[in-house]
Amino acid sequence: MKTRIVLLAIAAGAIQLAGCKKDDLEPVPTNVVADVSAFDSESRILGQVNGLYATIKNAGLYGGRYQIFNDIRGGDFQNDRTNVVTGFDVWNYTPGNSSGNSVLAVWSRAYYAINLANVFLAGMDAKGAAVVGDEKANQFRGEARFVRAMCYYAMLQLYARPYWDGSGSKPGLPLRLTANTGPSDYNLARATVAEVYTQILEDLNFAEANLPANYATNALNTTRAHTNTAIAIKARVYLSMGRYPDVITEANKIVPASAPFTASTGVAHALQASVATIYTNYSTTESILSMPFSDVETPGTQNQLGYYYGSSAMNGGNGEYSLLSTGIIANTDWAETDARRAFIVTSGTKKYLNKYPKSAPFTDWAPVIRYPEVLLSLAEAITRSSNTVDDRAVALLNAVRQRSDASAGFTSGDFASADELAAAIMTERRIEFLGEGLAGADLTRLGLPLPAKPGITAVAATQQEYIWPISSTELLLNELCVDN
């Protein structure tokens, strides 16, 4: 049996456990609230909740790199630096068990956040609920469970076989649901993919039932989970599982039957009139969840979206990834009149994505989920579940497409089959969410190969390289965890 020293050093007395990574013991800073008093007041409890969001906002997870890793596993970006620190191994499908900036970093950050959520939930049960009352306690629990669900979902997309492979029967992740606050036995076998998804959905269902409908400001509505946030993420989860009727059920909660498509309950989510707005005004009703940054709270160096995708001449970025000339920018269905073409900027001999225009320290907010994803997920689910060219699915596709090009709408007669409509929806997802972290997961959930790139051969869905290996530190310290 292996044991481990756990770092006692997080705000408001929560305890860090970064997956199964062995941490050095460090003294608790003098400005950290001792764990015995962390649940003494609502303000201290709220501080811990905010700390949970800050933890997944880390650049190693939803603060930038999770989106980047999924982007560059697709076929729309060209790696220009061959730097493993900034994802070259992910781009060329060769990360190893000990890849520190990808495999190890995402694993440890996700389990760190999961354990913080577990510690927080235990503290709420032991003391916090009595301090704030049942309703507020359940709201805070809902936020913690939402964070936990987001972490497990992210890890499944990278470290486990997709749900379609054996209906979730393949090895998933060690499913850690109890607080680790000291040396213990951390041996835990991997639950199945289906078991992990079941827990994700349990957490999101609890969150939906207990989160508030909205908050007092637009910024909070964009950076803190509310009812519609949980619904939107559930639609994403069900889509990853291929459970299309469930996608429809969830999306219908926040998408009306016909245009104009605006959520009628909770936050009034809707597309903005101009797609450019959402990359300068980060807290519109289109942005369901984003990770905020500012000149005071900046992303980590070599992690920022603008640093990766911007060139030196554009925003002082490092030009890590230009746009692949054979990728989505070459698609003839993406008209030159489309406003989203304005995000493609020529710098020197290359084209770059300019959705993240801020210069150093590159404080553009990192998008996690926007309302058009819900619209297109609903359109896809209707199409694939009915196997028909459905008028509503076409209308949802048009809502996203025509927002950026009023002349580019479809009619149902434009599609000879449901497969053609589904292909158009997938093309629209590639265009709309270019550089926002959906590409890799969209490929794997459908069993499509990871595409060939210059000098890189395609990876079939049956190949070992289709998913990441398990963290070497986990394998070292958890004798029951097996590698992919």
C-alpha positions in Angstrom: 0.0 0.0 0.0 1.4 3.4 -0.9 0.7 6.5 1.0 1.4 10.1 0.3 2.0 13.5 2.0 -0.7 15.9 1.0 -0.2 19.6 0.7 -2.1 21.7 3.2 -2.0 25.0 1.5 -5.2 26.2 -0.2 -7.4 29.2 0.5 -10.0 28.9 3.1 -8.5 25.7 4.5 -9.3 23.3 1.7 -6.7 20.6 1.1 -4.8 20.0 -2.1 -4.6 16.7 -3.8 -3.4 16.8 -7.4 -4.6 13.5 -8.6 -2.1 11.0 -7.5 0.9 13.3 -7.8 3.3 13.2 -4.8 3.6 16.7 -3.4 6.1 18.3 -1.2 5.0 19.3 2.3 4.9 23.1 2.6 4.0 25.4 5.5 0.5 26.9 5.4 0.9 30.6 4.6 0.0 33.0 7.4 -2.8 34.5 5.3 -4.6 31.2 4.8 -7.7 30.6 7.0 -7.2 27.6 9.2 -9.3 24.6 8.2 -11.0 24.5 11.6 -12.6 27.9 10.9 -13.0 27.7 7.1 -16.8 27.1 7.5 -17.4 29.6 10.3 -19.1 32.3 8.1 -20.8 32.6 4.7 -18.1 34.9 3.5 -15.4 32.3 4.2 -17.5 29.6 2.6 -18.0 31.8 -0.5 -14.3 32.3 -0.6 -13.8 28.6 -1.0 -16.5 28.4 -3.7 -14.6 31.1 -5.6 -11.4 29.2 -5.1 -13.0 26.2 -6.9 -13.6 28.3 -10.0 -10.1 29.7 -9.7 -8.7 26.2 -9.7 -10.3 25.1 -12.9 -9.4 28.5 -14.4 -5.8 27.5 -14.1 -4.2 27.5 -17.5 -3.6 23.8 -17.3 -7.3 23.2 -17.5 -10.2 25.5 -18.6 -8.1 28.6 -18.4 -6.6 27.9 -21.8 -4.7 24.7 -22.3 -7.6 22.3 -22.3 -9.2 24.3 -25.1 -5.8 24.4 -27.0 -5.2 20.7 -26.7 -8.6 19.9 -28.2 -8.1 22.5 -30.9 -4.7 21.2 -32.0 -5.8 17.5 -32.0 -8.1 18.6 -34.9 -7.0 19.4 -38.4 -7.2 23.2 -38.5 -3.9 24.3 -37.0 -0.3 24.1 -38.0 2.4 23.8 -35.3 5.1 26.3 -36.1 7.4 26.0 -33.1 8.0 22.3 -32.5 8.0 23.1 -28.8 6.8 20.3 -26.5 6.1 22.9 -23.8 3.4 24.4 -26.0 1.8 21.2 -27.3 3.9 19.9 -30.2 3.5 16.4 -28.9 -0.3 16.8 -28.6 -0.4 18.2 -32.1 1.5 15.3 -33.6 -0.3 12.7 -31.5 2.8 11.5 -29.5 2.3 12.6 -25.8 3.7 10.1 -23.4 2.9 9.1 -19.8 5.5 11.6 -18.5 4.7 14.5 -20.8 4.8 17.3 -18.2 2.9 20.0 -19.9 0.0 17.9 -21.2 -0.6 14.4 -19.8 0.8 15.2 -16.3 -0.5 18.7 -16.1 -4.1 18.2 -17.0 -4.4 15.0 -14.9 -2.9 16.7 -11.8 -4.9 19.9 -12.1 -8.2 18.1 -12.7 -7.7 15.8 -9.7 -6.5 18.8 -7.6 -9.8 20.5 -8.3 -11.8 17.3 -7.8 -10.3 16.9 -4.4 -10.9 20.5 -3.4 -14.6 20.0 -4.4 -14.7 16.8 -2.3 -13.1 18.5 0.7 -15.5 21.4 0.4 -18.5 19.1 0.2 -17.4 17.3 3.3 -17.0 20.6 5.1 -20.5 21.7 4.1 -21.9 18.5 5.5 -20.0 18.8 8.7 -20.5 22.4 9.5 -21.2 24.8 6.6 -24.8 23.9 6.1 -25.6 24.8 9.7 -24.0 28.2 9.1 -25.7 29.3 5.9 -28.9 27.2 5.9 -30.1 24.4 3.6 -30.9 26.5 0.5 -27.7 28.3 0.3 -25.8 25.2 1.3 -27.3 23.3 -1.6 -26.4 26.1 -4.0 -22.8 26.0 -2.8 -22.8 22.2 -3.0 -24.2 22.5 -6.5 -21.3 24.7 -7.6 -18.8 22.3 -6.1 -20.4 19.4 -7.9 -20.5 21.3 -11.1 -16.8 21.9 -10.9 -16.2 18.2 -10.2 -18.3 17.2 -13.2 -16.4 19.6 -15.4 -13.1 18.1 -14.4 -14.2 14.5 -14.9 -15.7 15.4 -18.3 -12.5 17.0 -19.5 -10.4 14.0 -18.5 -12.7 11.5 -20.2 -12.2 13.3 -23.5 -8.5 12.8 -23.3 -7.6 9.8 -21.2 -10.4 7.3 -22.0 -12.0 5.6 -24.9 -15.1 7.3 -26.3 -18.5 6.2 -25.0 -19.4 4.6 -28.4 -16.6 2.0 -27.9 -18.4 -0.7 -25.9 -21.2 1.6 -24.7 -19.0 3.0 -21.9 -17.6 -0.3 -20.8 -13.9 0.5 -21.3 -11.7 1.8 -18.5 -12.4 5.4 -17.5 -10.9 7.1 -14.6 -10.3 6.5 -10.9 -13.6 7.9 -9.5 -12.6 9.8 -6.4 -15.6 11.2 -4.5 -14.3 11.5 -0.9 -12.1 14.1 0.6 -8.4 13.3 1.0 -6.9 15.4 3.7 -3.9 13.4 4.8 -1.8 10.3 4.3 -4.0 7.4 3.2 -4.3 4.5 0.8 -4.8 6.1 -2.6 -5.0 2.8 -4.6 -8.1 2.9 -6.7 -9.0 1.1 -9.9 -10.4 2.9 -12.9 -14.1 3.0 -13.0 -15.7 2.4 -16.4 -16.4 5.2 -18.8 -20.1 4.7 -18.2 -19.7 4.9 -14.4 -17.8 8.2 -14.7 -20.4 9.6 -17.0 -23.1 8.5 -14.6 -21.4 10.5 -11.8 -21.0 13.5 -14.0 -24.7 13.5 -14.8 -25.6 13.0 -11.1 -23.5 16.0 -10.2 -25.0 18.1 -13.0 -28.5 17.1 -12.2 -27.9 18.2 -8.6 -26.4 21.4 -9.8 -29.4 22.2 -12.1 -31.8 21.6 -9.2 -30.0 23.8 -6.7 -28.1 26.5 -8.5 -29.7 30.0 -8.8 -31.5 31.0 -12.0 -29.2 34.0 -12.3 -26.9 36.3 -10.4 -26.9 40.0 -9.9 -24.4 40.9 -12.7 -23.7 39.8 -16.2 -20.1 39.1 -15.2 -21.3 36.6 -12.6 -23.7 35.0 -15.0 -20.8 34.3 -17.3 -18.2 33.2 -14.7 -20.3 31.3 -12.1 -22.5 28.3 -12.7 -26.3 28.9 -12.7 -29.2 26.7 -13.7 -28.8 27.2 -17.5 -25.0 26.5 -17.2 -25.7 23.1 -15.8 -28.3 22.4 -18.5 -25.9 23.5 -21.3 -23.1 21.3 -20.1 -25.5 18.4 -19.7 -26.4 18.8 -23.4 -22.6 18.6 -24.2 -22.2 15.5 -22.0 -25.1 13.7 -23.6 -23.8 14.6 -27.1 -20.4 13.0 -26.2 -22.3 9.9 -25.2 -24.4 9.8 -28.4 -27.6 10.0 -26.3 -29.3 12.2 -28.7 -32.9 12.1 -27.2 -31.4 13.3 -23.9 -29.5 16.1 -25.7 -32.9 17.2 -27.1 -34.5 17.1 -23.7 -31.9 19.2 -22.1 -31.5 21.7 -24.9 -35.2 22.2 -25.2 -35.1 23.7 -21.6 -33.3 26.7 -22.9 -34.0 26.7 -26.6 -37.6 27.6 -27.8 -39.3 25.7 -30.5 -38.8 28.4 -33.2 -36.8 31.5 -33.9 -35.8 33.9 -32.4 -33.9 31.5 -30.2 -33.7 33.0 -26.7 -33.7 31.1 -23.4 -37.1 31.9 -21.7 -36.0 30.9 -18.2 -33.0 32.0 -16.1 -30.4 34.0 -18.0 -31.9 35.0 -21.4 -29.2 33.4 -23.5 -29.2 34.5 -27.1 -26.9 35.0 -30.0 -25.4 38.5 -30.2 -26.1 40.5 -33.4 -22.4 40.6 -34.2 -20.1 37.6 -33.6 -17.3 40.1 -33.0 -19.0 41.4 -29.9 -18.3 38.3 -27.8 -14.5 38.6 -28.1 -14.5 42.1 -26.7 -17.5 42.1 -24.4 -17.0 38.8 -22.5 -20.2 38.8 -20.4 -23.0 39.0 -22.9 -25.9 36.6 -22.7 -24.3 34.5 -25.5 -21.4 33.4 -23.2 -22.8 30.8 -20.9 -19.5 30.1 -19.1 -16.0 31.7 -19.5 -12.9 31.8 -17.5 -12.1 35.5 -16.7 -8.7 37.2 -16.7 -7.6 40.8 -16.1 -4.4 42.8 -15.7 -4.5 41.8 -12.0 -5.3 38.1 -12.6 -3.4 37.0 -15.7 -3.0 33.6 -17.4 0.2 31.8 -16.8 3.1 32.4 -19.2 3.0 30.3 -22.3 -0.6 29.3 -21.6 -2.6 32.2 -22.9 -4.9 31.8 -25.9 -3.6 35.0 -27.5 0.0 33.9 -27.1 -0.7 30.6 -28.9 -2.8 31.8 -31.8 -1.6 35.4 -32.3 1.5 36.4 -34.3 4.1 38.9 -33.1 2.8 41.5 -35.6 -0.8 41.0 -34.5 -0.8 41.1 -30.7 2.7 40.3 -29.7 1.8 36.6 -29.6 4.4 33.9 -30.2 2.8 32.4 -33.3 2.8 28.9 -31.9 0.0 27.8 -34.2 -1.1 29.3 -37.5 -4.1 28.1 -39.4 -3.6 25.1 -41.6 -4.1 26.0 -45.2 -5.9 22.7 -45.8 -8.1 23.0 -42.8 -11.5 24.7 -42.3 -10.3 28.0 -43.8 -10.1 26.2 -47.1 -13.7 25.0 -47.0 -15.7 26.5 -49.8 -18.9 26.4 -47.8 -17.4 29.1 -45.6 -18.2 32.1 -47.7 -15.9 35.1 -48.0 -18.9 37.3 -47.0 -19.1 35.5 -43.6 -18.2 37.9 -40.7 -16.2 35.1 -39.1 -13.7 35.4 -41.9 -12.6 38.6 -40.2 -11.0 36.5 -37.5 -8.5 35.1 -40.1 -5.6 37.5 -40.3 -2.6 37.2 -42.7 0.7 38.0 -41.0 3.8 37.5 -43.2 3.2 34.3 -45.2 0.8 32.7 -42.7 -2.8 33.1 -41.6 -3.6 33.3 -37.9 -6.8 33.2 -35.7 -7.5 36.6 -34.2 -10.3 35.8 -31.8 -8.0 36.7 -28.9 -6.6 40.1 -29.8 -5.3 41.4 -26.5 -1.6 41.9 -26.2 0.7 40.7 -23.4 -0.2 39.5 -20.8 -3.0 38.2 -23.1 -6.0 38.6 -20.8 -8.7 37.5 -23.2 -11.3 35.5 -21.3 -11.2 31.8 -22.1 -14.5 30.6 -23.5 -15.9 27.3 -22.1 -19.4 27.2 -23.6 -21.5 29.6 -25.7 -25.2 29.5 -26.6 -24.6 28.6 -30.3 -23.1 25.3 -29.1 -26.4 24.4 -27.5 -28.2 25.4 -30.7 -26.0 23.3 -33.0 -25.9 20.4 -30.5 -29.7 20.4 -30.6 -29.7 20.5 -34.4 -27.3 17.6 -34.6 -29.3 15.6 -32.0 -32.6 16.1 -33.8 -31.0 15.1 -37.1 -29.1 12.0 -35.9 -32.0 10.7 -33.7 -34.7 11.2 -36.3 -32.6 10.4 -39.4 -34.5 13.0 -41.3 -33.9 16.5 -42.7 -35.9 18.2 -40.0 -37.1 21.8 -40.4 -36.2 22.8 -36.9 -32.7 21.5 -37.2 -32.2 23.5 -40.3 -33.6 26.6 -38.6 -31.1 26.1 -35.7 -28.3 25.7 -38.1 -29.4 28.9 -40.0 -29.6 30.9 -36.7 -25.9 30.4 -36.2 -24.8 30.6 -39.8 -26.9 33.7 -40.8 -25.9 35.6 -37.7 -22.5 36.0 -39.5 -23.7 35.9 -43.1 -27.4 36.8 -43.7 -27.2 35.5 -47.3 -25.9 32.0 -46.5 -29.0 30.3 -45.1 -30.2 26.8 -46.0 -33.6 25.3 -46.8 -34.6 21.7 -46.0 -34.5 21.1 -49.8 -30.7 21.8 -49.8 -30.1 18.4 -48.1 -30.7 15.1 -49.9 -30.4 13.2 -46.6 -29.9 13.4 -42.9 -26.3 12.6 -43.3 -25.8 15.7 -45.5 -27.5 17.9 -42.9 -25.4 16.4 -40.1 -22.2 17.1 -42.1 -23.3 20.7 -42.6 -23.9 21.1 -38.9 -20.4 19.6 -38.1 -18.9 22.1 -40.6 -20.7 24.9 -38.9 -19.3 23.8 -35.5 -15.7 23.8 -36.9 -16.3 27.4 -38.2 -18.1 28.8 -35.2 -15.9 27.3 -32.5 -12.5 27.5 -34.3 -10.0 28.0 -31.5 -12.5 27.4 -28.7 -11.6 23.8 -27.8 -14.3 21.6 -29.4 -12.5 20.1 -32.4 -10.8 17.1 -30.7 -13.8 16.0 -28.7 -16.0 16.3 -31.7 -13.8 13.9 -33.6 -13.5 11.3 -30.9 -17.2 11.2 -29.9 -18.0 10.3 -33.5 -15.2 7.8 -34.0 -13.6 9.9 -36.7 -9.8 9.6 -37.2 -7.5 12.3 -35.9 -6.6 14.0 -39.2 -3.4 13.9 -41.1 -1.3 17.0 -41.0 1.9 18.0 -42.8 4.4 15.3 -41.9 1.9 13.6 -39.6 -0.2 10.6 -40.5 -3.9 10.2 -39.5 -4.7 8.3 -36.3 -7.5 5.8 -36.7 -10.1 5.4 -33.9 -8.7 1.9 -33.2 -5.1 3.1 -32.6 -3.6 3.5 -29.2 -2.6 7.1 -30.0 -6.3 8.0 -30.3 -6.4 8.8 -26.6 -3.7 10.0 -24.1 -1.8 7.6 -21.9 -2.4 7.7 -18.1 -0.2 10.0 -16.0 3.1 8.2 -15.1 2.8 9.6 -11.5 -0.7 8.0 -11.1 0.7 4.7 -12.3 3.6 5.0 -9.9 1.5 5.8 -6.8 -1.7 3.9 -7.6 -1.0 0.2 -7.9 -4.6 -0.5 -9.1 -4.6 2.0 -12.0 -3.7 0.5 -15.3 -2.5 2.4 -18.4 -4.3 2.7 -21.7 
